[in-house]
Structure formats: C-alpha cells, structure tokens
C-alpha cells in the first residue's frame, strides 16, 4: 500500500499559524454577523446592507498591490504582526463606539472599511508565507486547509455571532473579534522565519508595484486566472451579500437564523475541503472550476426558491462547497504559476481582481434586490455562474504541474571596464544574433516570446533590428533604468525561460555565447564644458 503523503499540518509552524488563524477567523466572522445584522436594524435599506460586504472588500481592491509589494520586499512576519495589531485596535474602537451608542450606518461602514484595510495588508503576506512554511508539493493542500479553516469559522462562528448579538448586542460581537486577534499576534511574535539571503537592494515601492503588475499582465496563465476568478467572484458574492435579507425577509428569522444560514454555507465548504485531495488527483483545475460554478449556480437558485431554513440550508451548503473549491483552486494556481520573487504581488493582484469584482457585485445585486426582490437577484447570479462555467471553453485555466519557475541561475554578473555604480543608468543592452535567412520566420517567432519574457521581467523599449547590408545579422535591444535593475532583470529568469534560449541557440549560425554590448546612455550636456570630454565620467541619469 502506498504511504499517504504528509499533511502540511505536520509542519509545526504551519500548524500553529493555522490554528491561530482559525481563531482569528472566528472573531472576524462573529464581527461580520454583528455588522451585517446591526445594519439591518439601524438601516432597513438593502443597498446599505449589501454595502457592509462591499466595505470589507473594497480595501482589498485598493491596497492589495501595495501590500503585495511590501510583502515581497520586506519581512512578511513583521508586516503581518503590524496588520494584526492594527485590526485589534480598530475593532476595539468599533466595539467602544457601539457600546456608547455612537454608531450610525455610515460610521459602521467606515469602521468595517478600516478593519478591511488591515485584512488587505495582512492577506498577501500570509498567503505568500504559506509557500515559505511548506514545500511546493504541499502547497495546494495547504491552501485548501486555509480555506477549510475559514469555513470552519464560517460554520460555527456565525451561529455564535448570532447568539452573541441576540444576547448582548453587536458591541459584544465586535469585542469577540478583539480577543481573537491575540493568539495570532502571539504566534507571529514568536515565529522566526528563514528567508533567502537578499543579494540586491529592495525595490522602491512604486517600482515594485509596477514590476508585479507588469509580470502578471505579461504572464498568460496568471492573466487568465484573474479574469476567470473575477467573473466567479462577481456572481458568487450575491449569496453572502444577500444572506441577511434572506434570513429577515424570505425566512422571517433573526440574527440566529442568519448565523445558521452562514453556518450551512461554511459546512458545505468544510465537506468539500475534506474531499478536495481526491478531486485534485482525478480532475484538472479547469474541470474543478467548471464543476464548482455549476454547484454555486444550483445552490443559489435553490436558496432563491426556498422559503424556510430547512430548504435553504442544503442549497447553501452546496453553494459553499463550490465557493471553497473554486477559490482554493484559483489561489493555489496563482501561487504555483508565480516565481517566489513576485508571488505576494501575484496573489495581491488576484485578490484585487476577485474582491474588486465582489465589491461591484455586492453593489449590483443590492440594487437588483431593491428593485426586483432578493429571489430575482439570486436567480440572476445563478445564470451568471452558468456563463462562468461556459467561459472555460474559451479561456481555460492552465495546468501548473509542468511549470518550472525556480531561478535558472545561469547568468553571471559581468564586470564592466568602466567604473559604474548600482544606480547608474539608463543601461542599454544590445545582443547580436547571426541567423540563416531560411530560419528568419522561426527566429521571429522565438523572439516574440523573448520580447514577452524581457518585458515581463522589467525591460523597456525592447526592439529587434535586422542589418540591411548583412541579412543574417539581427540585433536585440532593450533598456533598463539602472545597473541594479539590469542585474535584477537577469536574475528573474526561470528554468522554463531556458526553453526559449535553447530555441534561439539552435537557430543561430554561431553556437557560442552571443555578443552582448552593455552601454550606459549619456547626454551631451553631461560632458565637461571646459576642455576635452572625459569618456569615463559616468554620472547617473
């Protein structure tokens, strides 16, 4: 009998972080119940109720890329620690304001937005840290466990939250979130991660954000995941956004009913998480996403058709199963499709796509429910999920099993003859290729891929030129801002990128190392005004 593969839970630091995060998720879900139900009591407007969900999602859309750039360039543990302390303090203020009776609908939205800002800063660092704690082969299981942890909290937390709100009011629910933060802060304070030695200076935050955006936009697998996950998130948010109104208007219940509906949704997600490994072994990511879209569509339509808790609960459980499996698949695919140097930014952009779509979806379905009723809004969301499922025929998710994204480590930094500083630039690179005329078409195709790789890794002003007097001579030229960026650009090459280099090597007439010209751009005005020019003066641009 084949021995079962070890679980990420067997890794002590992942286990401690997972337990602390589950407890923190309990607090967050209890607070969500308190905020959503409080909004139904201080404002009966469906739009305002839906905006509670939107105010939580909007910070992720606004701050995720910044947070991802910070997580890729700074100590992730410290970033998460500061984010959790901020959430604790903000939640404590919300609890105090509520206890004193100072909360209005817009004050409540402001506090949920501020708490969402802390979650937005924490999320990319935490998700990228999963890859720091576990080996690559365990990553999908670790992502599923994280999803299961969220849904364990979603199963029991809302019911507890509903009971707390019913017993002591929303201030008690907000205070419970404060208490739940302490365990995660304690674990983070004691964790001492081992990060690879940094050989290059940290990127400036604006440059790092643009580098992450450029990498994702020029990586077709990541681009497709963002598109598919955004479509899924837009339609899927209708259920949690409308759930308070389902409990109040369709079923005629109170906060405890709302908690039980959320609990049913989470229970389905837990069952799906327990069955996820055999599903991943049997089906591709694309087939899982299509199946989950159908589950959420059927579950949403079933919930819209029901008028009682007994009928709505199993429908929401089916939708919860689809929700968890879909987002776990999206998340692990993003991580497995990204090199470690940019993984937090890739996850941040994925979150921006998903939560941006969720924010828009919350508002849209709130408007639809206000005009046509909650059941009609849920039917429309189910129809959109069928469109999401069919979209896989045109834009399927790529298989990550064959990807080799470890650094190629074949490039060595040259020693220029002229003195140069790390910040000197711009640097202009020209590479010579000698290619037989009959291979020109194949060469152009290979250079098209080379152009994508260069631009993805930070090059700008890329161009390819052919010598008019020597048709076999081709020149590739591109530019980077500084010498440091040139070194960083070449350090980002992956093992998969070597396939393109091998094709170019086979097409070249000369099989040795290509001739490379590394030049610094100079302005005439930088020459000394008195006497002859000094060609060795390398003032920085």
N, C-alpha and C positions, 0 to 999 in steps of 0.2 A: 504494500500500500504506500502511495506517495505521501510523504510527510507534508502537513499543511504549512503553507507559507506563514512566517511570523507576522503578527499584527503590529501596527505602529504603537499600540497600547503597551507593548513590551519594552518600549524605549522610555526610560524613567522621566526625562524632561517633557516629552510629548504627553505622557500620561498625566503629569502634574498640571501642565498647561491646559490640557483638555478638560480635566475636572474643574479647574478654576474658571475656565471659560464657560462651561455649562452652568455653573453657579451664577456667573455674571449674566448669562443669557436669561436665566430665570428672573433676575431682577429687571432686565430690560423688557421682557415680555410682560411682567407684572405692571411695570410703568406704562407700557403701551396700552394695556387694558384700562388703566386708570385715566390716561389722557383721552383715549377714544370715548370712553363712557362719560367722562366729565364734559366733553364737548357736546355729547347728545343732551346733557342736562342744562348746560348754560347757553346752548345754541341749537335749535332744532333743525338748522339748515343742513341738507345733505351735502352741499358743497363744503361747508366748514368741517363736517365730519370727515369727508374724504381728504381735506387739506391737512388733517393730522398726519395721515400716512405720507402725504406729499412733503410736509415739512421735515419729516425724517429722511426722506430720500433725496431731497434737493441738495443738502450739504455734500453728499457723496458725489453727486454730479459736479459740484462746484470745486471741491477740494481734493478729490482723489488723485489727480495727476500730480499736484504739488506734493501730496503725502507720499505718493509712489516714488517721486524723485528724491525726497528726503530719505525714504527707507532704503533706496538703492545706494545712497551716498553717505549715510550716517549709521550709527549704531541702532539697529532695529529695536533692541531691547529697551534702550533709553527712550526712544520715540514712543513705544507702546506704554511705558511707565508714565510718562508725562501725560499722554492722552487719557489714561485711566484716572489719574489724579484730577484732571480737568472735568471728566464726566462725573466723578464723585462730588466735586464742589458744586457743579451746575445743578445736579439732581438735588443736592441738599437745599440749594436756594429755591428750587421749584417747590419742594415739599414745604418749606417755611412759608413761601408766598401763599400756597394753597391753604395751609393751616390758618393763616391770618385773614383769609378771605379776599386776597388782593388780585386773584387771577380772573382775567376776562378772556373771551375767546382769542383775541389777538395776542394777549400775554402768554396764553398757553401755547399758541403756535410758535411764538418767539422762543420759549424755553425748549420746546421739542426740537426746534431748528438748531439751537445752540448745543443741545445734547447730541444731536445728529452730527454736528461738526466734530465732536470728539470721536464718535464712532467712525467717521470718514477718515480721520487721521490715523486711527488705530488699524483699520481693516487691511490696507495694503501691506503694512509691516507684519501683521500677524499671519496673513496668508502666505507671504513670501518666506516667513520664518519656518513654516511647515517644511519647506524644502531644505532648510538648514538643520532641522531636527531629524529628518527621515531620509533614507536613501531613495533614489529615483523610482525604483520598482515598488516602493511602498506608498508613493505619493498619491495615486488615485484612492487607495484605501484610507489614507489619512484625510483626504478631502471629504470622502463620504462620512468618516467618523465625525468630522467637524459639522457636516450637515446634519448628522444624526443627533449630535449634541444640541444644536439649535432646536431641533424638532422635539427632543425630549423636553426641553424647556417649554416649547410651544404646546406640548400635550398637557403638561401639568400646570405650568406657570399661569396660563390664562384663567384656569379654574381657580387657582389660589388667588390670583389677582382679582377675579370677580368676587370671591368671598371677602377679601380684604376691603375692597371698595364698598361692598354691601355692609360690612361690619363697622369700619372706621373711616370710610371716605377715601377720596383719591389721594389725600396727603399721606395716608399710610402706605399706599401703593408706591408713591414716589420715594418714601423713606426706605422701603424694602430694596429699591434699586441702589440706594446709597450703601446699604450694608453689603450688598452682593459684590461691590467693587473691591472690598478689602482683600479677599482671597487672591484675586488675580494680581493685585498690586504686590502682595507678599511674595508670590511665586516669581514675578518679574524681578523684584528686588534681589532675590537670591540666585537667579539664573546667571551663569557666566558663559555665554556662547563663545565658540571659537570661529572667527571669521578668517577668510584667506587674507594673507598679508597684502596690503594696498601698496602697489608699486608706482601708481600715478596719483597726482593730487586730485582731490574731489572736484567734480564738475560744479560750476556755478549753477545755482538752482534753475535759472531761466534756461540755460543751455541744456541742463539735464532733462527738463520738461520737454523741450523741443526734440531732443535726441530720442526720448521714449515715444513721442508722438510719431516721429519720422520712422522709427523702427516698426511700429505696429502697422502704420499705413502702407509701408512697403513690404510687408510680410503677408502674402495672400492667405495663408491659413488663419492668422490672427484676425485679419480684416473680415473674413467670412464669419468667424466665431462672434465677433462684435455685432455684426449685422443680424445673425440668427438669434443671439441672446437678447438683443434689444427688442426684436419682434415678439419673442416669447414673453419678456418682461412686461411689455405694454399691455398684452392681453391678460397675462396671469394676475396682475395686481388688482384686477377687478374684484376677485374673491375676498382677499383680506381687507381691501378698502371698503367694500360694501357689507362686510360681516356685521358691524354694529347695527346697521339698518335692517339686515336680515333678522337679527335677534329681536329688535324692537318692533318692526313693522310687519314682517312676514310671519314671525312665530309668536309675537306678543310677549316676549320674555324680558328679563332684566340683565344686569351685568353678569350674573352667574350663567345665564343662557349663552351670552356672548362668549364667556370663557369656555364653555363646553363645546361651542362651535369651533373655536380656535384649537381646542384640545383634540377634536376629531381630525382636523386638518393635520395637526402635528403627529397624531398616532399613525395616520396613513404614511407619513414621511418616515417614521421610525421603521415600520414594517418594510418599506421599500429599501431603506438603508441596510437592513439585515439581509435582504435578498440581492443586494447590488453586486456582490462579487461574482456569483454565477451568471448574472445578466451580462456583466462586463466581459466575462470569459466567452460567452456564447454569441453576443451581438456586438456589432460595431457601435461607435459613438453616435453615428448618424441614425442608425435604426433605433437606438435608445431614445434619442431626442424626438424622433417622429412618434414613437410609442407614447412618450410622456405628454406630448402635445395633445394627442388623442385622449389620454386619461384626463387631463385638465379640462378639455372640451366637454367630455361626457359628464365629469363631476360637476362642472359649472352649470350645465344645462339641468342636471338632476337637482342641484340645490335650488335653482330658479323655479323648478316645478313643484317643490315641496312646500308645505305649509306647517310642518311640525318638526320638532327636533329629531324624532326617530327617523324621519325620512331624509332630513338634511345631513345628519351626521355621516352616514356611509358615503353619500355623494361627496362630501368634503374630504373624507378620508382618501377616496380615490384621487381627487384633485391634489391633495397633499403629497401623495406618493409620486405623482407625476412632477410636481413642483420640485421636490427634493432631488429626484434622479436627474432631472434636466439641468438644474443649476450646478449639481456636483459634476456632471459631465462637462458642462461649459468651463467650470473653474479648473478642473484638472487638465483639460485640453489646453487652456491658456498657459498654465504652468509648464506643461510638457512641450509646448511649442515656443518657449522663450528661453534664451540663454540666461544664466544666473545674473549677469550684469544688468539686465533690464527687466527681470521678472516682476519686481514690485510695480514698475511703471506699466507693464502689460496688464497686470491684474487691476491696477488703478483705472486704466482706460476701459477695461472690460466692465468694471463696476460703474464707471461713468455712463457707459452705453446702457447698461441694464437699469440703473437707478434713474438716469435721465428719462428713459422710456417709461419707467414706473411712475415717475413724477407726473409726466404728461398723461399717462394712463389714468392715474388717480383723479386728476382734474377732469379728463374727458368723461370717465364713467360716472363721476359725481354729477356732471351736467346732464348726462343721459338719464341717470336715475331720477334727477329732479324733474325732468321733462316727461319721461315715459314710464318711470317706475323702476324699482330695483330689479324685478324679474327680467324686464326687457333689456336692461343694461347687461345682465349676466348672459342672456341669450346671445347678444351681440359679441361679447367677449369669447363665448364658445365658438361662434362662427369664425372669429379671427384666429383662433387656435387651429382650426382646420386649414386655414391659409398658411400658417406657420409650418404645419406638417407637410403640406404640398410643396413649400419652398425648398425643401431638401432635395427635390429632384433637379433644381437648377443650381443651387449653391450648397452642396453637401459639406459637412464637416470633414476635415482631413484626418487621416489615420496618423496618430503620433508615434506608433510603435517603431517605425523605421527612422525616426529623426535622430540625428547625432549632432547635438548642439553644444558639446563640450568645446573649449577653445582648441583650435588647430595647433597652436604653439609651434608653428613652423617659421614664423617671421622673427628676425633678429634686428634690433635697432642698430642702424648704421652710425658711424662716427664721421660727421661732416668735417671737411678740411677747414672750413671757415668757422670761426667761433660763433656759437649760436646759443641763445637762452631758451628756456622752456616756453616762454611766452612770445618768442619771436615769430613773425608771420606777416602776411599770409604765406603759406607754403604751397608751391605749385609743383605737382608731380607729373612727369611725362614718362611713359613706358613705351618702348619700341617693340613692335611685333613684325616679323617677316613671314608672310603667308602666301602660298601659291595662289595664283589667280583662280584656279578651278575650285579652291576651298573658300572663296570670298563669302558665299552665301552662308555656309556653315559657321564661318568666323563671325559674321554679323549677328547670327542667332545667339552664339555664345557670348558675344559682347553685350547683347541686350540684357542677358542675365547678369553679366558682370556690372553693368550700369545699375541695375536694381540693387545688387549687393553693396556696391560702393555708396550709393545714396542712402541706403538703409543704415549703413554703419557710420554715416556722418559726413561723407564727401559732398562737395557742392561744385557747381559749374562743370559737371562731367561732360566730356565731349570725345568723339572719335574722329580722327582725321586720316585721310589717305593721300600719300605723296603723288602729285600729278606726274612727276618725272620718273618715279620708281613705284609702279603699281603694286609691288609686293610689300612695300613698306607702309605700315599703319602705326599711328600714334594715338595712344590713350592718354588723356589729360584730365586731371581734376585738381581741386583746390581744397585745402583745409585751413582753418583760421590760424592755428599756431603749430609749433613743433610738437607740443604736448598732444594736441588733437590729432596730429599725424600718427604719433605712436599709439594713441588710444584707438584710432580708426583701424590700424592693422592688428591690434591686439584682440579686436572683436571678431575676427574671422573664426568660423566654426569648422568642425570636421566635415559637415555637409557642404560647406563652401568649397572644399578641396575638389569636389567633382567638377566644378566649373573650371578651376585651374588646370585640372588634368585634361579637359577637352581642349583648352587653349594650347596646352603643351603639345598635344597630338597634331594640332593644326599648324603649328609653327614649323618653318623650314629649319631654323636653327633650334636645336633641342637643349641648349644650355640655359643659364639664367638670362632673362631678358635684360636689355639695357634700360636702366632706370635713371632719370635725371630728376634730382631733388633741388628745387630752386626756391629762393625767397624773393617775393615780389618787392621791388624797390621803386620809390618815387624819385623823380629827378630832383625835386625840391629838398630831398634829404642829403644831397651831396654838399660838401663844404663849399661855401661861397668864395672862400679865399684859396687860390692856388688850385692844384690838381685834385681831382676826386680821389677819395680813398675807397677802393673797392671792398675793403674788409670791414667798413663801417656797417654794422648790422642793427641799426636802430629798429625798435619794434613798431609794427603797424598798429 
